[in-house]
């Protein structure tokens, strides 16, 4: 009886695994929708007309660049280019300024790491500075002057 149950459990686990794999496959194929890719890639680029808006959000009247860039984006998706290839073709044509955010990897990691590192170092520096300001002086320079020093000062200042 126990052997039957473990075999049954193994069969049920296999069915659940197959259902999970099938769901993942359907989800992956559903995300390959050209409209979703167009929206996703269009929001990763900046219109190059000078408005500094996201490509799909460029809304000023008579923009000469936005329709051309959208057509290029649709052509790249229709050819079946990968997202990375489409973005790289825009970078080659317009320069890295076309990207709304830097691509992660290689030297572009500096654009992600340096601001965070600068913030952390500045925070640490301010904390050390505040700690030094709040720390009392170790010892006063003349904590307890001897009587001979006081007599000498009185003579020189004639008090």
ZIKA-V189627 format. One line per field, one symbol per residue. ss: DSSP state (H for helix, E for strand, C for the rest). phi: phi as a letter, one per 40 degrees, with the letter a starting at -180 (. if undefined). burial: b if it has 16 or more other ideal C-beta (glycine too) atoms within 10 Angstrom, else e. Layout:
ss=???
phi=???
burial=???
//
This chain:
ss=CHHHHHHHHHHHHHHHHHHHHHHHHHHHHHCCCHHHHHHHHHCCEECCCCCCCEHHHCCCCCCCCHHHHHHHHHHHHHHCCCHHHHHHHHHHHHCHHHECCCCCCHHHHHHHHHHHHHHHHHHHHHHHHHHHHHCCCCCCCCCCCCHHHHHHHHHHHCC
phi=.cccccccccccccccccccccccccccccccddccccccccccbbccchcfbcdcbcbccgccbdcccccccccccccgccdccccccccccbgcccccaccchgcccdcccdccccccccccccccccccccccccaccbcacccccccccccccfb
burial=eeeeeeeeeeeeeeeeeeeeeeeeeeeeeeeeeeeebbeebbebbbbbbeeebebbebeeeebeebeebbeebeebbeeebeeeebbeebeeebeeebbeeeeeeeeeeeeeeeeeeeeeeeeeeeeeeeeeeeeeeeeeeeeeeeeeeeeeeeeeeee
//
